[in-house]
Amino acid sequence: MRSHLLSALVRIPQHSSILFLIFFSAAWFASQLFPDAFAAVELFGSRLAERKRLCVFLLATTAIVLRLGLLWVSPVPSPGIHDEFSYLLAADTFAHGRLTNPPHPMAVYFDTFHVNQQPTYMSIYPPAQGAALALGELLGHPWIGVLLSVSAMTGAVLWALQGWFPSRWALLGGILVLLRIAISSYWINGYWGGAVAAIGGAFVFGALPRIMRSCRARDAVILGLGTGILANSRPFEGFVFCLPVFAVLVAWVYRRQGPSWRTAARQILVPFSAVMLLCVLFMGYYNFRITGHPSVFPYVVNVRSHFAIPQLAWGKTVAPFHFQNAQFEDYYNHWWPKIAWVYGRPDSFGHIALALGLDAWTFIRFVAYPEFLVVALAAPWILRDRRMRFPVAQSVFCFAGFLLVAWFQPHYGAPLTATTFALIVQGLRHFRHWRFYGRRFGAHLSRAVVVSAFFLSPFHPYLVAILPRMDYRQRISDLADSMPGNELIVVRYSTEHDPLQEWVYNAADIDHAKVVWAREIPGVPLQPLLNYFHDRHVWIVEPDDDPPRLLPYAAPATH
């Protein structure tokens, strides 16, 4: 049962394949039957694309309007994954004007995955995604922050592509990002993130050609902003992503292909360094507030106290940690070393090949399957295309770097979003030149891909329903929230509980929260917790019942 997460990553969604074949065939014939209609739409798009800033605004706004228009069939999502609850804790903390929270005296009952209880109570993750969710919380709901970040991502990717392509092709790439990610993917229908790191990657990717064309300080600042966003969202993957960009810029200046050293220092190095200095100062202060040391990240504190098997290839294996609650034992000493690590450890050529294949398919499955896989037909032309040498090299370098991490999800590769869609767009450009017996075979092919993407846009529910029982947690939480007074819910797990379905997560200010979640730990008396929250209604929930129910807590009889 616990291997179902990995299985979901590699299974092929048959319904998407069938729908694609239907839509692609219909679009193919429509393109041949009504070429003038398609040409008129393309002409309109080409004229609109010349107004670049307007297109960025319109695309970002369209992302919001389309997703809100689907609320009647796809409502605001509920959190269900460890990471989502951790990010929501960060959001709640920031929304209350704090960078972290003091440790709670009853922390043993609240300890949970991907949350530090010591030296302060806070999410282990970098702050950028939490900040986006905090903005949403201040506006009424954390998901508003998700919506705004995805909207900004579509605009940022379009801006990036405008630096690499003629305006009409850049607009097409932005539209494809909108259709593929901004409507039905888990980046918009969850709280894991992805869009924030994609924004950072788009800024970096889009700043590169602009700097090499005009050497403006403004573009160097944008490069710094993108790097800073990556450092505070996906620091390792962002570092790997940025290395090829910095290498190209250094080589460009060193070979005298660009400006003089003095101009490069004034227009590029100084603005970029100023932004990065502010970023480093913030990160140091953030770390200091949470961990007590500017160079110790919250994530590192958690890994050092929980993971015996390293998450990074250069980490050392240590003696297993042992925990008071069985869920931690199961997750850290069974699921991670015997399931997750088995598929990701780069300790042999076989495992490297397996991990690379799984990582690549996981990301391709998210951004391209099935409609954009057709673009693979243009791979020989893309690989010979001088303009695509850098995007191809950057993609290869990044996936080689991702092998150093033992686990992979599509949002880990979020910095590559703009780069990936640049390759897709260039493939469609090559399609347009293909002819078969004098007929515009490639034009019909490219149009069929785009139309298929439009009709398939609501049908990409990646990772949906992997943890269906977590829906019960949200229902029980809503029920408790509607009750008069304050509630304490004690979670009693069975010995067969799946540790991926964790129920014990809390708000930033636990003592003043309407609903508090705590775990029952065999061998650890519950009375100190009951005494501490003596003014609350106490409930018991057993998540592994079918279905889970909320019942009044009854203290065990004493003899």
C-alpha positions as a Python dict, from the first residue, in 0.01 Angstrom:
ca = {
    (1, 'M'): (0, 0, 0),
    (2, 'R'): (278, 240, 87),
    (3, 'S'): (428, 207, -257),
    (4, 'H'): (122, 358, -424),
    (5, 'L'): (282, 704, -441),
    (6, 'L'): (567, 577, -658),
    (7, 'S'): (325, 372, -867),
    (8, 'A'): (119, 684, -934),
    (9, 'L'): (426, 860, -1069),
    (10, 'V'): (486, 608, -1345),
    (11, 'R'): (142, 486, -1443),
    (12, 'I'): (0, 609, -1773),
    (13, 'P'): (-343, 775, -1752),
    (14, 'Q'): (-535, 595, -2024),
    (15, 'H'): (-818, 845, -2030),
    (16, 'S'): (-577, 1126, -2126),
    (17, 'S'): (-434, 915, -2409),
    (18, 'I'): (-777, 835, -2549),
    (19, 'L'): (-897, 1195, -2522),
    (20, 'F'): (-580, 1314, -2691),
    (21, 'L'): (-630, 1081, -2985),
    (22, 'I'): (-987, 1204, -3024),
    (23, 'F'): (-902, 1574, -2997),
    (24, 'F'): (-588, 1546, -3211),
    (25, 'S'): (-770, 1365, -3491),
    (26, 'A'): (-1056, 1613, -3488),
    (27, 'A'): (-819, 1910, -3488),
    (28, 'W'): (-613, 1758, -3770),
    (29, 'F'): (-912, 1727, -3999),
    (30, 'A'): (-1052, 2066, -3894),
    (31, 'S'): (-722, 2231, -3986),
    (32, 'Q'): (-746, 2087, -4337),
    (33, 'L'): (-1118, 2163, -4379),
    (34, 'F'): (-1105, 2519, -4244),
    (35, 'P'): (-754, 2653, -4310),
    (36, 'D'): (-875, 3011, -4346),
    (37, 'A'): (-1030, 3009, -3999),
    (38, 'F'): (-707, 2886, -3842),
    (39, 'A'): (-506, 3140, -4041),
    (40, 'A'): (-733, 3421, -3920),
    (41, 'V'): (-685, 3320, -3557),
    (42, 'E'): (-309, 3301, -3607),
    (43, 'L'): (-304, 3645, -3770),
    (44, 'F'): (-498, 3793, -3480),
    (45, 'G'): (-260, 3632, -3233),
    (46, 'S'): (43, 3762, -3422),
    (47, 'R'): (-86, 4119, -3412),
    (48, 'L'): (-178, 4094, -3045),
    (49, 'A'): (161, 3945, -2961),
    (50, 'E'): (338, 4264, -3072),
    (51, 'R'): (193, 4436, -2765),
    (52, 'K'): (417, 4242, -2534),
    (53, 'R'): (332, 4398, -2198),
    (54, 'L'): (-39, 4380, -2270),
    (55, 'C'): (-3, 4010, -2353),
    (56, 'V'): (175, 3940, -2025),
    (57, 'F'): (-107, 4111, -1836),
    (58, 'L'): (-383, 3943, -2037),
    (59, 'L'): (-232, 3598, -2000),
    (60, 'A'): (-186, 3634, -1625),
    (61, 'T'): (-542, 3762, -1589),
    (62, 'T'): (-680, 3483, -1807),
    (63, 'A'): (-521, 3224, -1578),
    (64, 'I'): (-721, 3364, -1287),
    (65, 'V'): (-1046, 3394, -1479),
    (66, 'L'): (-1032, 3043, -1624),
    (67, 'R'): (-954, 2874, -1295),
    (68, 'L'): (-1222, 3068, -1108),
    (69, 'G'): (-1465, 2974, -1382),
    (70, 'L'): (-1403, 2607, -1302),
    (71, 'L'): (-1474, 2633, -930),
    (72, 'W'): (-1817, 2480, -981),
    (73, 'V'): (-1657, 2155, -1100),
    (74, 'S'): (-1317, 2184, -931),
    (75, 'P'): (-1360, 2363, -597),
    (76, 'V'): (-1092, 2511, -376),
    (77, 'P'): (-861, 2218, -290),
    (78, 'S'): (-807, 2077, 58),
    (79, 'P'): (-456, 1992, 177),
    (80, 'G'): (-370, 1625, 206),
    (81, 'I'): (8, 1584, 170),
    (82, 'H'): (271, 1634, 442),
    (83, 'D'): (437, 1915, 249),
    (84, 'E'): (113, 2106, 198),
    (85, 'F'): (40, 2125, 571),
    (86, 'S'): (398, 2234, 637),
    (87, 'Y'): (371, 2518, 385),
    (88, 'L'): (36, 2619, 533),
    (89, 'L'): (201, 2643, 876),
    (90, 'A'): (458, 2881, 726),
    (91, 'A'): (179, 3081, 564),
    (92, 'D'): (-14, 3112, 890),
    (93, 'T'): (304, 3219, 1069),
    (94, 'F'): (387, 3489, 814),
    (95, 'A'): (27, 3607, 797),
    (96, 'H'): (44, 3676, 1172),
    (97, 'G'): (355, 3890, 1128),
    (98, 'R'): (612, 3638, 1255),
    (99, 'L'): (899, 3447, 1098),
    (100, 'T'): (862, 3155, 1338),
    (101, 'N'): (681, 3044, 1652),
    (102, 'P'): (804, 2956, 2002),
    (103, 'P'): (825, 2583, 2082),
    (104, 'H'): (513, 2447, 2245),
    (105, 'P'): (533, 2281, 2591),
    (106, 'M'): (313, 1996, 2463),
    (107, 'A'): (520, 1950, 2146),
    (108, 'V'): (550, 1573, 2191),
    (109, 'Y'): (179, 1539, 2106),
    (110, 'F'): (203, 1777, 1807),
    (111, 'D'): (522, 1652, 1647),
    (112, 'T'): (463, 1577, 1283),
    (113, 'F'): (626, 1540, 944),
    (114, 'H'): (823, 1823, 784),
    (115, 'V'): (774, 2054, 1082),
    (116, 'N'): (1038, 2148, 1335),
    (117, 'Q'): (931, 2163, 1699),
    (118, 'Q'): (1276, 2269, 1825),
    (119, 'P'): (1444, 2510, 1860),
    (120, 'T'): (1131, 2683, 1727),
    (121, 'Y'): (800, 2560, 1589),
    (122, 'M'): (805, 2615, 1213),
    (123, 'S'): (795, 2459, 867),
    (124, 'I'): (1123, 2307, 752),
    (125, 'Y'): (1087, 2448, 399),
    (126, 'P'): (1224, 2770, 243),
    (127, 'P'): (992, 3067, 287),
    (128, 'A'): (889, 3165, -68),
    (129, 'Q'): (592, 2927, -106),
    (130, 'G'): (476, 3004, 246),
    (131, 'A'): (491, 3375, 167),
    (132, 'A'): (269, 3325, -140),
    (133, 'L'): (18, 3132, 70),
    (134, 'A'): (38, 3396, 343),
    (135, 'L'): (-65, 3661, 90),
    (136, 'G'): (-363, 3445, 5),
    (137, 'E'): (-450, 3397, 371),
    (138, 'L'): (-448, 3773, 422),
    (139, 'L'): (-680, 3807, 123),
    (140, 'G'): (-922, 3547, 257),
    (141, 'H'): (-780, 3198, 189),
    (142, 'P'): (-433, 3050, 128),
    (143, 'W'): (-546, 2913, -209),
    (144, 'I'): (-579, 3270, -334),
    (145, 'G'): (-201, 3284, -299),
    (146, 'V'): (-173, 2970, -512),
    (147, 'L'): (-398, 3127, -775),
    (148, 'L'): (-198, 3450, -781),
    (149, 'S'): (134, 3268, -799),
    (150, 'V'): (19, 3055, -1092),
    (151, 'S'): (-112, 3367, -1263),
    (152, 'A'): (223, 3539, -1212),
    (153, 'M'): (399, 3227, -1340),
    (154, 'T'): (214, 3233, -1673),
    (155, 'G'): (304, 3597, -1719),
    (156, 'A'): (665, 3541, -1617),
    (157, 'V'): (709, 3249, -1859),
    (158, 'L'): (564, 3456, -2141),
    (159, 'W'): (806, 3738, -2054),
    (160, 'A'): (1094, 3490, -2056),
    (161, 'L'): (997, 3346, -2394),
    (162, 'Q'): (972, 3698, -2540),
    (163, 'G'): (1345, 3720, -2484),
    (164, 'W'): (1408, 3404, -2688),
    (165, 'F'): (1149, 3406, -2967),
    (166, 'P'): (957, 3636, -3199),
    (167, 'S'): (660, 3774, -3012),
    (168, 'R'): (396, 3553, -3177),
    (169, 'W'): (580, 3233, -3084),
    (170, 'A'): (644, 3358, -2733),
    (171, 'L'): (270, 3420, -2693),
    (172, 'L'): (197, 3069, -2812),
    (173, 'G'): (439, 2930, -2551),
    (174, 'G'): (272, 3132, -2278),
    (175, 'I'): (-70, 3005, -2384),
    (176, 'L'): (57, 2646, -2373),
    (177, 'V'): (182, 2699, -2016),
    (178, 'L'): (-158, 2838, -1926),
    (179, 'L'): (-340, 2540, -2075),
    (180, 'R'): (-107, 2278, -1936),
    (181, 'I'): (-35, 2397, -1581),
    (182, 'A'): (-263, 2683, -1477),
    (183, 'I'): (-600, 2509, -1501),
    (184, 'S'): (-595, 2153, -1369),
    (185, 'S'): (-246, 2055, -1253),
    (186, 'Y'): (-158, 2003, -888),
    (187, 'W'): (37, 2329, -897),
    (188, 'I'): (-297, 2512, -907),
    (189, 'N'): (-501, 2247, -722),
    (190, 'G'): (-280, 2207, -419),
    (191, 'Y'): (-40, 2382, -186),
    (192, 'W'): (289, 2205, -267),
    (193, 'G'): (415, 2487, -482),
    (194, 'G'): (579, 2482, -821),
    (195, 'A'): (462, 2813, -960),
    (196, 'V'): (683, 3024, -732),
    (197, 'A'): (1001, 2841, -834),
    (198, 'A'): (886, 2853, -1198),
    (199, 'I'): (865, 3233, -1167),
    (200, 'G'): (1223, 3245, -1044),
    (201, 'G'): (1339, 3017, -1323),
    (202, 'A'): (1155, 3228, -1583),
    (203, 'F'): (1322, 3546, -1458),
    (204, 'V'): (1666, 3387, -1481),
    (205, 'F'): (1602, 3222, -1819),
    (206, 'G'): (1446, 3536, -1968),
    (207, 'A'): (1712, 3772, -1834),
    (208, 'L'): (1998, 3583, -2000),
    (209, 'P'): (1933, 3676, -2368),
    (210, 'R'): (1830, 4028, -2273),
    (211, 'I'): (2156, 4089, -2087),
    (212, 'M'): (2357, 3951, -2378),
    (213, 'R'): (2172, 4175, -2623),
    (214, 'S'): (2161, 4505, -2437),
    (215, 'C'): (2355, 4471, -2110),
    (216, 'R'): (2098, 4669, -1910),
    (217, 'A'): (2116, 4700, -1533),
    (218, 'R'): (1740, 4634, -1519),
    (219, 'D'): (1785, 4286, -1660),
    (220, 'A'): (2067, 4215, -1414),
    (221, 'V'): (1830, 4308, -1132),
    (222, 'I'): (1570, 4070, -1274),
    (223, 'L'): (1837, 3800, -1291),
    (224, 'G'): (1910, 3864, -923),
    (225, 'L'): (1541, 3855, -832),
    (226, 'G'): (1497, 3525, -1010),
    (227, 'T'): (1800, 3379, -839),
    (228, 'G'): (1673, 3501, -502),
    (229, 'I'): (1330, 3348, -559),
    (230, 'L'): (1491, 3015, -643),
    (231, 'A'): (1715, 3035, -337),
    (232, 'N'): (1405, 3076, -121),
    (233, 'S'): (1186, 2817, -294),
    (234, 'R'): (1397, 2536, -444),
    (235, 'P'): (1753, 2621, -334),
    (236, 'F'): (1935, 2310, -453),
    (237, 'E'): (1752, 2272, -784),
    (238, 'G'): (1772, 2650, -832),
    (239, 'F'): (2148, 2641, -780),
    (240, 'V'): (2187, 2367, -1038),
    (241, 'F'): (1959, 2558, -1277),
    (242, 'C'): (2154, 2884, -1244),
    (243, 'L'): (2503, 2740, -1289),
    (244, 'P'): (2480, 2712, -1672),
    (245, 'V'): (2340, 3067, -1691),
    (246, 'F'): (2626, 3212, -1490),
    (247, 'A'): (2878, 3006, -1690),
    (248, 'V'): (2745, 3145, -2019),
    (249, 'L'): (2756, 3503, -1891),
    (250, 'V'): (3113, 3468, -1764),
    (251, 'A'): (3225, 3312, -2093),
    (252, 'W'): (3044, 3583, -2287),
    (253, 'V'): (3230, 3860, -2106),
    (254, 'Y'): (3562, 3675, -2095),
    (255, 'R'): (3566, 3611, -2472),
    (256, 'R'): (3510, 3978, -2540),
    (257, 'Q'): (3184, 3900, -2718),
    (258, 'G'): (3003, 4132, -2486),
    (259, 'P'): (3081, 4463, -2318),
    (260, 'S'): (3408, 4565, -2160),
    (261, 'W'): (3492, 4439, -1814),
    (262, 'R'): (3418, 4783, -1672),
    (263, 'T'): (3077, 4804, -1839),
    (264, 'A'): (2994, 4447, -1737),
    (265, 'A'): (3086, 4521, -1377),
    (266, 'R'): (2879, 4839, -1368),
    (267, 'Q'): (2575, 4717, -1561),
    (268, 'I'): (2561, 4350, -1459),
    (269, 'L'): (2778, 4257, -1162),
    (270, 'V'): (2694, 4548, -930),
    (271, 'P'): (2312, 4538, -972),
    (272, 'F'): (2307, 4158, -953),
    (273, 'S'): (2534, 4154, -646),
    (274, 'A'): (2325, 4417, -470),
    (275, 'V'): (2011, 4206, -507),
    (276, 'M'): (2193, 3891, -400),
    (277, 'L'): (2342, 4064, -95),
    (278, 'L'): (1992, 4154, 23),
    (279, 'C'): (1884, 3796, -44),
    (280, 'V'): (2172, 3648, 155),
    (281, 'L'): (2110, 3886, 445),
    (282, 'F'): (1743, 3791, 454),
    (283, 'M'): (1816, 3420, 437),
    (284, 'G'): (2073, 3449, 715),
    (285, 'Y'): (1832, 3638, 937),
    (286, 'Y'): (1550, 3395, 858),
    (287, 'N'): (1769, 3097, 947),
    (288, 'F'): (1887, 3268, 1264),
    (289, 'R'): (1533, 3329, 1385),
    (290, 'I'): (1432, 2967, 1326),
    (291, 'T'): (1743, 2762, 1399),
    (292, 'G'): (1957, 3004, 1598),
    (293, 'H'): (2235, 3014, 1337),
    (294, 'P'): (2246, 3214, 1009),
    (295, 'S'): (2399, 2931, 805),
    (296, 'V'): (2185, 2645, 941),
    (297, 'F'): (1868, 2595, 739),
    (298, 'P'): (1549, 2464, 904),
    (299, 'Y'): (1549, 2176, 657),
    (300, 'V'): (1898, 2072, 766),
    (301, 'V'): (1793, 2069, 1132),
    (302, 'N'): (1507, 1834, 1049),
    (303, 'V'): (1715, 1601, 834),
    (304, 'R'): (1989, 1574, 1095),
    (305, 'S'): (1743, 1465, 1361),
    (306, 'H'): (1518, 1235, 1156),
    (307, 'F'): (1684, 1080, 850),
    (308, 'A'): (1941, 806, 901),
    (309, 'I'): (1957, 750, 525),
    (310, 'P'): (2064, 1072, 347),
    (311, 'Q'): (1844, 1261, 105),
    (312, 'L'): (2143, 1395, -87),
    (313, 'A'): (2398, 1171, -255),
    (314, 'W'): (2693, 1305, -57),
    (315, 'G'): (2523, 1257, 280),
    (316, 'K'): (2642, 992, 522),
    (317, 'T'): (2430, 709, 657),
    (318, 'V'): (2405, 713, 1034),
    (319, 'A'): (2245, 491, 1294),
    (320, 'P'): (1863, 498, 1272),
    (321, 'F'): (1681, 744, 1493),
    (322, 'H'): (1407, 608, 1714),
    (323, 'F'): (1090, 794, 1791),
    (324, 'Q'): (812, 778, 2046),
    (325, 'N'): (537, 752, 1787),
    (326, 'A'): (507, 458, 1552),
    (327, 'Q'): (425, 676, 1250),
    (328, 'F'): (771, 834, 1259),
    (329, 'E'): (931, 493, 1298),
    (330, 'D'): (740, 365, 998),
    (331, 'Y'): (812, 665, 777),
    (332, 'Y'): (1176, 740, 858),
    (333, 'N'): (1296, 386, 922),
    (334, 'H'): (1086, 193, 670),
    (335, 'W'): (925, 399, 395),
    (336, 'W'): (1221, 624, 326),
    (337, 'P'): (1511, 372, 332),
    (338, 'K'): (1323, 74, 188),
    (339, 'I'): (1099, 241, -70),
    (340, 'A'): (1191, 600, -157),
    (341, 'W'): (1568, 563, -130),
    (342, 'V'): (1572, 235, -321),
    (343, 'Y'): (1454, 406, -640),
    (344, 'G'): (1663, 719, -608),
    (345, 'R'): (2004, 633, -470),
    (346, 'P'): (2277, 707, -728),
    (347, 'D'): (2521, 440, -604),
    (348, 'S'): (2556, 233, -922),
    (349, 'F'): (2517, 276, -1297),
    (350, 'G'): (2196, 76, -1284),
    (351, 'H'): (2044, 293, -1014),
    (352, 'I'): (2163, 610, -1189),
    (353, 'A'): (1994, 499, -1511),
    (354, 'L'): (1676, 403, -1322),
    (355, 'A'): (1666, 730, -1127),
    (356, 'L'): (1734, 939, -1439),
    (357, 'G'): (1459, 760, -1628),
    (358, 'L'): (1208, 800, -1345),
    (359, 'D'): (1296, 1166, -1292),
    (360, 'A'): (1273, 1249, -1661),
    (361, 'W'): (945, 1062, -1708),
    (362, 'T'): (797, 1219, -1394),
    (363, 'F'): (867, 1567, -1526),
    (364, 'I'): (774, 1492, -1888),
    (365, 'R'): (455, 1325, -1770),
    (366, 'F'): (366, 1647, -1589),
    (367, 'V'): (453, 1909, -1853),
    (368, 'A'): (409, 1723, -2181),
    (369, 'Y'): (209, 1398, -2170),
    (370, 'P'): (30, 1328, -2394),
    (371, 'E'): (-23, 1624, -2628),
    (372, 'F'): (329, 1769, -2634),
    (373, 'L'): (505, 1436, -2675),
    (374, 'V'): (434, 1480, -3046),
    (375, 'V'): (699, 1752, -3041),
    (376, 'A'): (958, 1479, -2980),
    (377, 'L'): (933, 1413, -3355),
    (378, 'A'): (1121, 1739, -3404),
    (379, 'A'): (1400, 1640, -3162),
    (380, 'P'): (1663, 1590, -3437),
    (381, 'W'): (1600, 1942, -3565),
    (382, 'I'): (1597, 2091, -3215),
    (383, 'L'): (1928, 1927, -3128),
    (384, 'R'): (2087, 2072, -3444),
    (385, 'D'): (1939, 2416, -3379),
    (386, 'R'): (2208, 2658, -3258),
    (387, 'R'): (1949, 2874, -3082),
    (388, 'M'): (1843, 2577, -2870),
    (389, 'R'): (2188, 2465, -2762),
    (390, 'F'): (2165, 2641, -2429),
    (391, 'P'): (1810, 2523, -2334),
    (392, 'V'): (1906, 2166, -2427),
    (393, 'A'): (2235, 2182, -2236),
    (394, 'Q'): (2067, 2342, -1935),
    (395, 'S'): (1799, 2071, -1926),
    (396, 'V'): (2055, 1790, -1947),
    (397, 'F'): (2272, 1952, -1681),
    (398, 'C'): (1976, 2001, -1447),
    (399, 'F'): (1854, 1643, -1469),
    (400, 'A'): (2209, 1523, -1408),
    (401, 'G'): (2213, 1744, -1098),
    (402, 'F'): (1873, 1621, -986),
    (403, 'L'): (2023, 1273, -956),
    (404, 'L'): (2198, 1395, -642),
    (405, 'V'): (1856, 1405, -472),
    (406, 'A'): (1711, 1066, -387),
    (407, 'W'): (1348, 1162, -447),
    (408, 'F'): (1186, 1364, -725),
    (409, 'Q'): (855, 1533, -790),
    (410, 'P'): (758, 1756, -1086),
    (411, 'H'): (775, 2073, -877),
    (412, 'Y'): (1140, 1995, -802),
    (413, 'G'): (1199, 2068, -1171),
    (414, 'A'): (987, 2386, -1163),
    (415, 'P'): (1284, 2615, -1243),
    (416, 'L'): (1296, 2443, -1584),
    (417, 'T'): (940, 2540, -1678),
    (418, 'A'): (1029, 2826, -1913),
    (419, 'T'): (1321, 2628, -2057),
    (420, 'T'): (1100, 2327, -2126),
    (421, 'F'): (832, 2528, -2302),
    (422, 'A'): (1099, 2702, -2506),
    (423, 'L'): (1194, 2360, -2643),
    (424, 'I'): (829, 2276, -2708),
    (425, 'V'): (773, 2602, -2893),
    (426, 'Q'): (1084, 2553, -3103),
    (427, 'G'): (964, 2206, -3194),
    (428, 'L'): (634, 2354, -3315),
    (429, 'R'): (829, 2613, -3516),
    (430, 'H'): (1012, 2335, -3694),
    (431, 'F'): (682, 2160, -3759),
    (432, 'R'): (560, 2461, -3954),
    (433, 'H'): (827, 2406, -4221),
    (434, 'W'): (745, 2042, -4282),
    (435, 'R'): (581, 1954, -4613),
    (436, 'F'): (458, 1626, -4756),
    (437, 'Y'): (425, 1610, -5134),
    (438, 'G'): (402, 1988, -5137),
    (439, 'R'): (127, 2004, -4878),
    (440, 'R'): (166, 2192, -4549),
    (441, 'F'): (176, 1881, -4338),
    (442, 'G'): (362, 2055, -4053),
    (443, 'A'): (115, 2341, -4022),
    (444, 'H'): (-171, 2099, -3968),
    (445, 'L'): (39, 1903, -3719),
    (446, 'S'): (126, 2209, -3508),
    (447, 'R'): (-233, 2330, -3510),
    (448, 'A'): (-358, 1989, -3400),
    (449, 'V'): (-114, 1991, -3107),
    (450, 'V'): (-229, 2335, -2989),
    (451, 'V'): (-600, 2256, -3026),
    (452, 'S'): (-550, 1928, -2840),
    (453, 'A'): (-381, 2119, -2558),
    (454, 'F'): (-682, 2348, -2537),
    (455, 'F'): (-936, 2068, -2505),
    (456, 'L'): (-719, 1858, -2274),
    (457, 'S'): (-651, 2145, -2035),
    (458, 'P'): (-913, 2038, -1776),
    (459, 'F'): (-792, 1677, -1777),
    (460, 'H'): (-451, 1684, -1609),
    (461, 'P'): (-531, 1603, -1243),
    (462, 'Y'): (-180, 1487, -1154),
    (463, 'L'): (-159, 1313, -814),
    (464, 'V'): (-529, 1362, -745),
    (465, 'A'): (-693, 1095, -527),
    (466, 'I'): (-366, 931, -425),
    (467, 'L'): (-457, 989, -60),
    (468, 'P'): (-837, 989, -70),
    (469, 'R'): (-884, 928, 302),
    (470, 'M'): (-735, 1269, 375),
    (471, 'D'): (-1066, 1413, 254),
    (472, 'Y'): (-1215, 1285, 579),
    (473, 'R'): (-970, 1495, 777),
    (474, 'Q'): (-1093, 1809, 605),
    (475, 'R'): (-1457, 1716, 667),
    (476, 'I'): (-1392, 1652, 1035),
    (477, 'S'): (-1192, 1973, 1062),
    (478, 'D'): (-1479, 2170, 907),
    (479, 'L'): (-1726, 2002, 1143),
    (480, 'A'): (-1516, 2083, 1450),
    (481, 'D'): (-1466, 2437, 1327),
    (482, 'S'): (-1843, 2488, 1313),
    (483, 'M'): (-1895, 2381, 1675),
    (484, 'P'): (-1930, 2633, 1957),
    (485, 'G'): (-1622, 2668, 2174),
    (486, 'N'): (-1274, 2531, 2114),
    (487, 'E'): (-1195, 2173, 2027),
    (488, 'L'): (-910, 1929, 2090),
    (489, 'I'): (-901, 1631, 1852),
    (490, 'V'): (-686, 1337, 1958),
    (491, 'V'): (-585, 1115, 1667),
    (492, 'R'): (-559, 744, 1742),
    (493, 'Y'): (-384, 551, 1465),
    (494, 'S'): (-403, 177, 1411),
    (495, 'T'): (-93, -39, 1381),
    (496, 'E'): (-158, -60, 1005),
    (497, 'H'): (-174, 313, 948),
    (498, 'D'): (-14, 453, 633),
    (499, 'P'): (232, 723, 751),
    (500, 'L'): (182, 916, 427),
    (501, 'Q'): (-168, 1003, 551),
    (502, 'E'): (-85, 1222, 849),
    (503, 'W'): (-365, 1400, 1034),
    (504, 'V'): (-178, 1587, 1308),
    (505, 'Y'): (-109, 1937, 1181),
    (506, 'N'): (-183, 2264, 1352),
    (507, 'A'): (-197, 2638, 1307),
    (508, 'A'): (91, 2867, 1397),
    (509, 'D'): (-63, 2977, 1729),
    (510, 'I'): (-173, 2642, 1871),
    (511, 'D'): (-305, 2772, 2201),
    (512, 'H'): (-547, 3013, 2036),
    (513, 'A'): (-651, 2791, 1745),
    (514, 'K'): (-1017, 2696, 1716),
    (515, 'V'): (-923, 2331, 1653),
    (516, 'V'): (-610, 2162, 1788),
    (517, 'W'): (-490, 1826, 1657),
    (518, 'A'): (-280, 1595, 1873),
    (519, 'R'): (-164, 1235, 1850),
    (520, 'E'): (-215, 957, 2096),
    (521, 'I'): (118, 782, 2157),
    (522, 'P'): (112, 436, 2315),
    (523, 'G'): (311, 444, 2635),
    (524, 'V'): (291, 823, 2668),
    (525, 'P'): (20, 940, 2910),
    (526, 'L'): (-234, 1175, 2759),
    (527, 'Q'): (-326, 1343, 3086),
    (528, 'P'): (-69, 1627, 3063),
    (529, 'L'): (-221, 1728, 2729),
    (530, 'L'): (-575, 1708, 2871),
    (531, 'N'): (-474, 1915, 3170),
    (532, 'Y'): (-311, 2178, 2950),
    (533, 'F'): (-623, 2210, 2733),
    (534, 'H'): (-870, 2161, 3017),
    (535, 'D'): (-1107, 2423, 2876),
    (536, 'R'): (-1157, 2248, 2542),
    (537, 'H'): (-1401, 1983, 2424),
    (538, 'V'): (-1196, 1668, 2368),
    (539, 'W'): (-1266, 1430, 2080),
    (540, 'I'): (-1113, 1111, 1951),
    (541, 'V'): (-1079, 1018, 1585),
    (542, 'E'): (-949, 694, 1441),
    (543, 'P'): (-841, 768, 1081),
    (544, 'D'): (-814, 402, 989),
    (545, 'D'): (-1180, 327, 1063),
    (546, 'D'): (-1406, 302, 762),
    (547, 'P'): (-1518, 572, 760),
    (548, 'P'): (-1330, 779, 1022),
    (549, 'R'): (-1561, 929, 1282),
    (550, 'L'): (-1536, 1204, 1539),
    (551, 'L'): (-1642, 1076, 1882),
    (552, 'P'): (-1632, 1230, 2231),
    (553, 'Y'): (-1316, 1130, 2414),
    (554, 'A'): (-1367, 885, 2699),
    (555, 'A'): (-1085, 852, 2949),
    (556, 'P'): (-977, 492, 3010),
    (557, 'A'): (-1114, 338, 3326),
    (558, 'T'): (-875, 324, 3622),
    (559, 'H'): (-853, 19, 3851),
}
